[in-house]
Amino acid sequence: MIAAAAHRWETLVTLIPLFIVGIGLIVAVLILLGRAFADSVRGIKHKRLLWIGVLASFAFVLVLTYLGVNLPKE
């Protein structure tokens, strides 16, 4: 039992750098996408139409999720 716990601990310690790098990459991509979106919003003339589209898309996804619609695998 103790040997199994030691093996699990060693595996977790070995994987910690992988988790840190992975989380850092995800955060970096989100920051880049957020900055690109903000730059696009600044250049748009009809900001209200953009936000209506974003809210409509969000509501559409929520309704489909609530209804239990599953997308096909292929």
C-alpha positions in Angstrom: 0.0 0.0 0.0 2.8 2.4 0.9 4.7 1.5 -2.3 1.7 2.3 -4.4 1.2 5.7 -2.7 4.9 6.5 -3.2 4.7 5.6 -6.9 1.6 7.8 -7.3 3.4 10.7 -5.6 6.4 10.4 -7.8 4.2 10.4 -10.9 2.4 13.5 -9.8 5.7 15.3 -9.0 7.0 14.3 -12.4 3.9 15.7 -14.2 3.8 19.0 -12.3 5.9 20.8 -14.9 3.7 19.5 -17.7 0.6 20.9 -16.0 2.2 24.3 -15.4 3.3 24.6 -19.1 -0.1 23.4 -20.3 -2.0 25.9 -18.1 0.4 28.6 -19.2 -0.2 27.8 -22.9 -4.0 27.9 -22.4 -3.8 31.2 -20.6 -1.5 32.7 -23.3 -3.9 31.6 -26.1 -6.9 33.1 -24.2 -5.0 36.4 -23.7 -4.2 36.5 -27.5 -7.7 35.7 -28.5 -9.1 38.3 -26.1 -6.7 41.0 -27.4 -7.6 40.1 -31.0 -11.3 40.3 -30.2 -10.9 43.7 -28.4 -9.0 45.0 -31.4 -11.7 43.9 -33.8 -14.4 45.4 -31.6 -12.6 48.8 -31.6 -12.6 48.8 -35.4 -16.3 48.0 -35.9 -18.9 50.7 -36.6 -22.0 48.8 -35.3 -20.9 47.7 -31.9 -24.5 47.1 -30.7 -25.1 44.7 -33.6 -21.9 42.8 -32.6 -23.0 42.4 -29.0 -26.5 41.4 -30.0 -24.9 38.6 -32.1 -22.7 37.5 -29.3 -25.6 37.3 -26.9 -27.8 35.6 -29.4 -25.1 33.0 -30.0 -24.7 32.4 -26.3 -28.5 32.1 -25.8 -28.6 29.7 -28.8 -26.0 27.4 -27.2 -27.7 27.6 -23.8 -31.1 26.6 -25.3 -29.6 23.7 -27.3 -27.8 22.5 -24.2 -30.9 22.7 -22.1 -32.8 20.7 -24.8 -30.1 18.1 -24.8 -29.1 18.3 -28.4 -26.1 16.2 -29.2 -23.9 16.9 -32.3 -23.0 13.9 -34.4 -19.6 12.3 -33.8 -18.6 12.3 -37.5 
